Amino acid sequence: QVQLVESGGGLVQPGGSLRLSCAVSGGIFVIYVMGWYRQAPGKQRELVAHITSGGYTNYADSVKGRFAISRDNAKNTVYLQMNSLKPEDTAVYYCVASPPGPTVYWGQGTQVTVSS
């Protein structure tokens, strides 16, 4: 069974930074496409960023230039470095693992709140 455990969320002031981590166990991490989604209150869940097994990255327009996704295959971990945070970045952030095929695994989510 594949399990994803996120950490690193919290409260930060506008303009601040946070780094989210997602540790994956029970699968073959190196072949997964890994991603981060977020869901703000009253809004649909949206893709923030993803990274392929080969290291190709893609970002939502709203976070380009501020967020960076990376992965450490030796640690089975994916990261989301978030800089220049804005109040509109407030959301629950979810880690997602996509192995080849239709199955997708989700983490439990971690709250990020950007407020003064």
C-alpha positions as CSV (number, residue, x, y, z in Angstrom):
1,Q,0.0,0.0,0.0
2,V,1.4,3.4,-1.0
3,Q,1.3,6.0,1.7
4,L,2.0,9.7,1.4
5,V,2.7,11.9,4.5
6,E,2.9,15.7,4.0
7,S,4.6,18.1,6.5
8,G,5.7,21.7,6.6
9,G,2.5,23.6,6.5
10,G,1.7,26.4,8.9
11,L,1.0,30.1,9.4
12,V,3.2,32.6,7.6
13,Q,3.1,36.3,6.9
14,P,2.6,37.6,3.4
15,G,5.9,37.6,1.6
16,G,7.2,34.8,3.7
17,S,8.3,31.3,2.7
18,L,7.4,27.7,3.6
19,R,8.7,24.3,2.4
20,L,6.3,21.4,2.1
21,S,7.6,17.9,2.2
22,C,5.9,14.7,1.1
23,A,7.4,11.3,2.1
24,V,6.2,8.3,0.1
25,S,6.4,4.7,1.3
26,G,5.2,1.4,-0.1
27,G,5.9,1.9,-3.8
28,I,8.4,2.6,-6.4
29,F,8.9,6.3,-5.9
30,V,11.4,6.8,-8.7
31,I,8.9,6.0,-11.5
32,Y,6.0,8.2,-10.1
33,V,4.9,11.5,-11.4
34,M,4.6,13.6,-8.2
35,G,2.4,16.6,-7.8
36,W,1.0,19.2,-5.4
37,Y,-2.6,20.3,-5.4
38,R,-4.4,22.8,-3.2
39,Q,-7.9,23.6,-2.3
40,A,-9.0,26.8,-0.8
41,P,-12.3,27.2,1.1
42,G,-15.2,27.4,-1.4
43,K,-13.0,26.7,-4.4
44,Q,-12.2,23.7,-6.5
45,R,-9.0,21.7,-6.0
46,E,-6.3,22.9,-8.4
47,L,-3.0,21.6,-9.6
48,V,-0.1,23.7,-8.2
49,A,2.9,21.9,-9.7
50,H,4.1,18.5,-10.8
51,I,7.4,16.8,-11.5
52,T,8.0,13.8,-13.7
53,S,10.3,10.9,-13.0
54,G,12.8,12.6,-15.3
55,G,12.6,15.9,-13.5
56,Y,10.4,17.8,-15.9
57,T,8.4,20.4,-14.0
58,N,5.2,22.3,-14.7
59,Y,3.5,25.0,-12.6
60,A,0.2,26.8,-12.4
61,D,0.4,30.3,-13.7
62,S,-0.5,31.7,-10.3
63,V,2.7,30.3,-8.7
64,K,5.3,30.5,-11.5
65,G,8.4,32.2,-10.3
66,R,7.5,31.9,-6.7
67,F,7.1,28.1,-6.1
68,A,9.6,25.3,-6.9
69,I,8.9,21.6,-6.9
70,S,11.7,19.1,-6.5
71,R,12.3,15.5,-5.6
72,D,14.9,13.4,-3.9
73,N,14.6,9.9,-5.1
74,A,17.0,8.6,-2.5
75,K,14.7,9.8,0.2
76,N,11.4,9.0,-1.6
77,T,10.4,12.6,-0.9
78,V,9.0,15.5,-3.0
79,Y,9.2,19.1,-1.9
80,L,7.4,22.3,-2.7
81,Q,9.4,25.4,-1.9
82,M,7.0,28.4,-1.6
83,N,8.4,31.9,-1.6
84,S,6.7,35.3,-1.7
85,L,3.6,33.9,-0.3
86,K,0.3,35.7,-0.8
87,P,-3.0,35.5,1.2
88,E,-4.5,33.9,-1.9
89,D,-2.1,31.0,-1.5
90,T,-4.0,30.0,1.7
91,A,-5.3,26.5,1.2
92,V,-4.9,22.9,2.1
93,Y,-2.1,21.5,0.1
94,Y,-2.2,17.8,-1.0
95,C,0.6,15.7,-2.3
96,V,-0.2,13.3,-5.1
97,A,1.6,10.3,-6.5
98,S,0.8,9.0,-10.0
99,P,2.4,5.7,-11.0
100,P,1.9,4.4,-14.5
101,G,-1.7,3.4,-14.9
102,P,-5.0,4.8,-13.6
103,T,-4.3,4.7,-9.9
104,V,-3.6,8.0,-8.1
105,Y,-2.5,8.2,-4.4
106,W,-3.3,11.3,-2.3
107,G,-1.8,12.5,1.0
108,Q,-4.0,13.7,3.9
109,G,-3.2,17.4,3.2
110,T,-1.4,20.1,5.1
111,Q,-2.8,23.5,5.9
112,V,-1.0,26.6,4.7
113,T,-2.3,30.0,5.9
114,V,-0.8,33.3,4.7
115,S,-2.0,36.1,6.9
116,S,-0.6,39.1,8.9
